[in-house]
């Protein structure tokens, strides 16, 4: 995820750029043109939440002291020299957290080098392993390598990490690890016209799916069975905002994909059994929609959070899972934020909404211990 929000641009939303930065508790430097992402608030196997924020040359980390709070440690600094302040964060069933980013550096002879890299955290609050190099699809062409997009990552049911990038042709290239820790070669998954970050997801049945934005459609790649190659699926006619795709498991073997419409900024939702994307509420948002499927008053609900385009404040909405016809109402909460908010369940099963203030402070709001989805007052971690 990128802490600082993106400026609108005609180029791909994840194209190489100058990096923004922030000081913990200080005033942020100018915004990065890299897009915001969500998914940066993660619950570990011990029930504690961890928040991650990439800044220039480092990743900041906050960790709950106890499951369900209230205290936090951090921000701790994880050195990340040369890495763009944009992370894809993937967690496997074992609870291990993979931080995946794009590192730009120079070789001894001055030649620029661009590599997908990742760091692994085994347990909440413990040290993160050194950054490991995955490489790029163009090892013999530094100029092409410099033009790849920010990575998307997912961990499969076997615990293997898969990474995907937009290639110079506007399609997708991917590389996968195997249980032994070795990596397969980069594969060209084809496609064209991608305008922003890729979204990689996995169903409870272990099938991976990729979606990517284009000017007038959402591109899709799916698997028929585990372990087989990706195949191009039917595109979704739409006009997605380039940096706004997100996905959530909403049923057996089913993912629902969400994005902000490029024309009016409303949230759209779609899955393969839908005739057309559904509109969820009014008003415009920016960046991706944070998603969380959980029970509210005994009902299966999908919780959504976004940054409001008009006020810059976090906004929250919920609706019965896969019943988009009922619509959703967006409620503003808290003070203006930067980037995209995040959602998670804490160790007590409460919905937690998190966002970064403009000064880099991590802000937290938890679900009240009462019926419904009301949040307690926002606090600083």
Secondary structure, DSSP 8 states (H G I E B T S, - for coil): -BSS-----SS-TTS--------TTS---S--SS------EEE-TTS-EEEEEEETTEEEEEEESSTT-S-EEEEEEEE-TTB-S--EEEE-TT--EEEEEEEEEE-TTS-EEEEEEEEEE-STTS-B---EEEE-S-TT-HHHHTT----EEEE-TTS-EEEEEE-TTSSEEEEEB-TTS-B---EEEE-----S-EEEEE-TTS-EEEEEEETTEEEEEE-SSTTS--EE---EE--B-TT--EEEEEETTEEEEEEEBTTT--EEEE-TT-SS-EEESSS-EEEEEEEEEEEETTEEEEEEEEEETTT-EEEEEEEETT-GGG----EEEEEE-EEEEEEEE-TTS-EEEEEE-TTS-EEEEEB-SSSS--B---EE-
